[in-house]
Amino acid sequence: MDLSRIAGEYPTPPTLTDAGQTDAPVGGCVSPGGTPTQATLHLAGCTSPQATYRVVQRVITPDQCVPDRDRPFYFNDGHTEWTACMDINWDPTYCINLDAVVTKVACDDPNAHNKIKATQLLLDTTAVDGCTASGYAHPTRRYTICTDTQK
């Protein structure tokens, strides 16, 4: 299962602004951090454990993101304004820990208590009906990532 190249993952158009290209290139992977009022975004290699999200679109304001994106990251310093529209950067070798800060963790990490693992990619679908347990549907882009809770 190759989750790094999902058909239809990148909306058209992929970007509405050149602003943010260095910090959040479409197709790049990132790690959000900081606080709600001082948020940061750091580029990370897509196969690294720090790469929790993949930038699927870059626009000016969050309302311009594809509606089924997993998370927007809005930046405005008074001079430059842009939004990175992001999906979870699923990696079959890691689990995603869904705490206040989403992180990639080893699936056997005893300190991570809200772990899920991507188990299947369903294309040309708008729901999680085809998943064994649960999943993340992307109805606009017509794919679903099926997941299983890990103990």
Buried (B, 14 or more C-beta within 10 A) or exposed (E): EEBBEBEEBBBEEBBBBEBBEEBBBBEBBBBBEEEEEEEEBEBBEBEBBBBBBBBBBBBBBBEBBBEBBBBBBBBEEEEEBBBBBBBBBBBEEBBBBBEEEBBBBBBEBEEBEBBBBBBBBBEEBBEBEEBEEBBBBBEEBBBBBBBBEBE
